[in-house]
Amino acid sequence: MNGRILFPAGNVQAPVRRKLAEAGFELVDGMSDEEIRAARGRAKADGDRLIKEVLLRELPGARAVQALGFPGQFPVDAEAIDAADDLEVIFLGGAGYDQIDMAAATRRGILVANAPGGNAPAVAERALAFLLHLAHKVGPSDRFSHTHRAEMSRNALKEEFPPLRVAFGKVLGIVGYGHVGRHLTRTALALDMTVEVFDPYLEAVEPADPRVTLSRDLHGMLSRADFVSVHAPLLPSTAGLIGAAELRAMKPSAYLINTSRGGLVDTDALVEALAERRISGAGLDVTEPEPLPPGHPLFDFDNVVLTPHSAGSPQEMLERCALIAAETTMRVLGGDIPDAGIVNRDAIAEHLRRFPSRDKETAQ
């Protein structure tokens, strides 16, 4: 037996379970199916508390833990991390890791493995769906058509929802040029859009197409874009990245799309901008807070499209991401630290010091 891997709250993709079991790992489920079903109806804070109890009870003795379960990503804090003497890897089948206490994990030499780019195609497709939905007013047009059958005509539709737009020839501003941003760029170029990118962490962009330009000025890019799509990670430096000043920089005819993390956008400022018609609308797969409480003003805007943080969750994407993270975890537990898929590479030295018997070789 190669050691215990903890799944605190279900969400074990079948291919992952088979692969880990065949490799000789003991898979430990922290909650029964009945407990998970009962917990699904609770508020996220209650679910997080239940999982915290599982972590404190089951992490001692585990070599790895998956930080995903029935509420999606859940917090893995310093208290849980410090209670796990044998823990080597925290892994999750996705790109985001904002609910893991990275400082505590790095201090203990615990590597955090994710699945960079694993669900990028699906998230980029959702952003594109928002873009086309908002431009063509697909949802409102559909509702109008169903409820006004006798009056339905192209002219009536134009009068009800002016103006309809096309993506063709428009400017797409992309905030964050990682895996999702690059996928979205390729689809936008196929629609003959002009793409402008803002990403302060890029030293240079050498696009294959001259229509992609790198902007060093976020406000300048926002002022030119017809659609703004946010694809940055949520970090202390990016929280509230799109706030009141940024929304004021956008054109009144522009739309904001966010499929990354809700905390990147100042929700109060967005509500104000929508109410004052300073932007034309928004497509949001993520919000802050999440989920939105009953009666939240975002529910009242007809020009806001909302989905429940589901962009990256098609079944094939979930399995793909889970396998990527699990394979990285198996490599680490087997004595090899790969070049990609480790978020906190500055933890490697302490990891090697704590687990010298593993004879791990790090690729620098």
N, C-alpha and C positions, 0 to 999 in steps of 0.2 A: 504494500500500500504506500502510495506516494504522499499521503497526508490528506488533511481535511480541507475542503473548500465549502464555504458557507454561503448559502442563498437565503438571506434573512426573510424575504417576503415573496417567494415564488418567482415568477417571470423567468423561469429556466427554459430557454428554447430547446426543443427536443434534440436537434443536431449537437448542441453544446453538451447536453447531458450525456449523450452517447459518446462523444469524443473524450470527455473527461473521465467517464467511467472506463472506457477502453484503455485509457492511459494509466489506470490504476489508482485514481484519486477517489477518496470517499466524499460523496456529496451529501451535505447536511442541509436539510430544509428547516429554517428557523420557525416557520409557522405552517400549520396544517391547512389544507384546502378550506376546511370549515372556518378556521380563524380568519383566513384571507377574505372569504366571502362576507363574513360578518363585519370586517374592518372596512370594506369598500364603501359602505354607506356613511362612514364617518368623515368629519372634516380632516383636511390634510394634517393639521397640527396634531390631532388625535392619532392619526396613522403614524406620524413621525415618532410620537411618544411610544407607541407599541413597538415600533422597529428598534428604537433605542433600547428598550428592555431586552429585545432579542439579541442585539449586538453585545450588550454587557454580559448576557448569559452565555452566548455561544461562541463569541470571538476567541476567548482563551483556548488555545490549542489549534486554532485554524491557521493555515498558511496563506489563504487568500479569501477574499470576500467580494461578492458582487454588490455594488451600490445602486442597484435598481430593483424595483419590486412593484407591488400593486399601486402605490401612489406615484409611480414614475421614479425619478431620482429622489433619494432621501438623504438627509444629513448624516455624515459620518464625522463626528466631532472629536476633539482632542481627548475627551474622557473615554470614549470608546476605543480610540486608537491606542491610548496609553494602557488600556486594560488587556491588550493583545500582545503577549510577549513573543509569540511565534509568527505573527503576521508579517508577510513579505510583500503582498500585493493587494491593492484595492483596484478592482476593475469594473468597468461599466461599458455597455455596448452603445456608445454614443460619443459625440465630440465634447459636450459640455461637462464640466467637473466643478461647477461653482458651489456645490453643496458639500464638497469634501474639504476638511480643514487641511489645506495643502501645507501650511507651515508645520503643523503637528506631524503629518505624515513624513515630510522631508526631514524633520528633526530626528525621527525614529528610523530613518533609512527605509521607509516603506514606499515602494514604487507604486505610482498611480498609472494604470494602463487604460487607455480609451480606444476608440475606433475612429481615428481621424478620417473623415471623408466617407465613412461607411454608408451613411444615409444621405449623403450630399445630393445625389440625383433626385430623391423624393422631395427634399426640402426646396431645392431649386424649382422643381415642378410646381410646388404649392405657391411659391412666390410668383411664378409666371401665371398661374391660375388666378391669383389675386389681381395681378396687373391687367389681364384680359377681362376679368369680371368687372373690375372698376371702370375700365375704359369703355366697355360695351354695355355696362349696366345690365348684365345678364340676369342677376337675381331679381331686381326690381321689374325688369321687362317680363320675366317669367310670371311673377306674381300678378302684374297688370294683365297679362294675357289670360291667365286663369280666371281672374275675377271680373274682367270686363269683356267677355267673349262677344257680346252683341255689338260693342263699340270698337272692337279691336281693329286697328288699321295702322299702317306705318306712320301716317301723319299724326294720329292720336298718340302714338307712342313717343314720337319726337316732341310733341307738346308737353307730355307728362314728364319726360326725362331729358331735358336739354342740358348740355349738348352731348351727344354720343361721340366717342373718339376712337381712333385706331392707334395701335402701337407703332405702326409703320412710320419711320422717319422721326420718331420722338427720341428724346434723350433719357436714358436710364442711368441714374446715379447709384452706384453700388458702394455701400459703406462696409469695408472689410472684404479683402480679396483672397479669402482662403478657398477651401474646396467648394463650398456652396456658391460663393461669388463667381468662381470660374465656370462652374456648370451653368449658372444663370447667364453669364456673359455669352456663352456659345449659343444658347437658345435665343437670346435677344438679338445677336448679330444675324441669326437666320431670319429674323423678322425685319431686317434692315433698320434696326434701331442703332443709335449712336450710344456708345457705352463710355461713361466716365467713372473712374474708380478713385475712392479716397481710402488710403490705408497707410497710416504713418509708420508702420513697421516694415514696409517694403522699401528697400534701398533703390530698386529700379524695377520697372516692368518692361519686358520686351515682348509686346503682344504680336501675335502672328497677323493681326488685322489692324490696319491704321486707324480704324474707328474706335479703338480702345485707347483712352488716354488716362494718365495718372495725374491726379490733382493733389497738390500739397495744401490746398485751401478748402476746408470742409464747407464753409459758408459760400464760397464762390461756386463750388460744385452744386450745392443745394439750390442756389439761385438760378442755375441753368437747367436743372433736371425737371422733366415732366413726371417722372416716377422715381422715387427714392426707395431702395430696398436695403434693409439693414442685415448684415451678416457678420457682425463682430462678436467675439467672445465677451461674456460678462466678467469684467475684472474691476477692481477698485478704480482703475484709471478710465474705464469706459462706462461706469454706471451713470445714467442720465445723459449719455452722449448726445442724444437728440432731445434738447430741452426747449424752453421758450424762445431763446435767441435763434436756435437752429430752425425751428418751425416758422419764425418770422422771416427767415432768409428764403424760405421756399416760395414758389409762385402760387398765387391763389388757385391756379388751375392744376396744381400738382397733387400727386397722391403719395402717401407714405405706406410702406409695406414693411412688416417686421415678422420674420420667421425664426429669429435667433433666440433672444431672451427678453422678457418683458422689461427687465430693469434697465435696458439700454435706452428706453424712451421714458421721458417724464410724463406719466399718465395725466396728471392735472393740466399740464401745459398742452397736451394733445387735445383733451376735452375742450379747453378754452379756444384753441385754434379751430376746432371743428365747429363749435358753437358760433364763433364770429366769422365763419366761412373764410378763414385765412388760408386754408387748404381745401381741396375738393373732396377728400375722403381718405380712408385708410383700410388696409387689409392686415389683420392681426391674427397670427396663430399663437402668439404669446402675449401676455399682459402682466402688468404689475399693479395690484396683486393678482395672483393666479391660484385658483380661479377667481373671476370677478364675483363680488358679492351680489346678491339679489338687489335690484334697483340701481345698479351702477349706471351712470349716465351714458357710458359707451353703448349700452343696449338700446338706447333711444334714437341713435343716429341711423337713418336709412342708408347713408353713404359710408357706413363702416361694415366691413365683412369680418366676421369672427369665426374662428375654428378653435377647438380646445386643445392646443399644443399637440397636434396630431400629424403635423407635416412629415415628420421623419418616421412615422409608425406603421406604414404598410408592412404586412407580415414578412415579405421577402427581405425588406430592409432591416427589420428587427433581427431576423436570423443572420443576415450578413454581418451586421454590427456585432452581435453577440459572439459570432465565431471569430471575428478579428480580435476582439478583446480577450477571448478565452485562449486563443492560440498564442497571443503575446504573454499571457499569464503562464501558460504551460512552459514556454521557453524560459521565462525567468525562473520558475520553480525547478526547471530541469538543468539550470546552470548556465544559461546564455541570456545576456541582456541585449535585445535587438536595437537597431538604430532608430526605428520608428515605433510609435505607439506608447512611449513612456513620456508622460507629461512632465514630471519633475526629475529631470536628468541630474539636477544638482543633489539629488538624494543618493546617487549611485555609490559615492565613496563611503557613506555611512552604512549603506546596505551591504557592501562588501565587507566592511569591518564587523558588522553584526553577524553576518552569515558566512564566515570564512570557509567553513567546511563544504559549502556548495561549489567551491572552485569555479565561480562564475568568471567569464571573460567579458569585459565590456568593450563594445565597439565605440570608439571615441570619434 
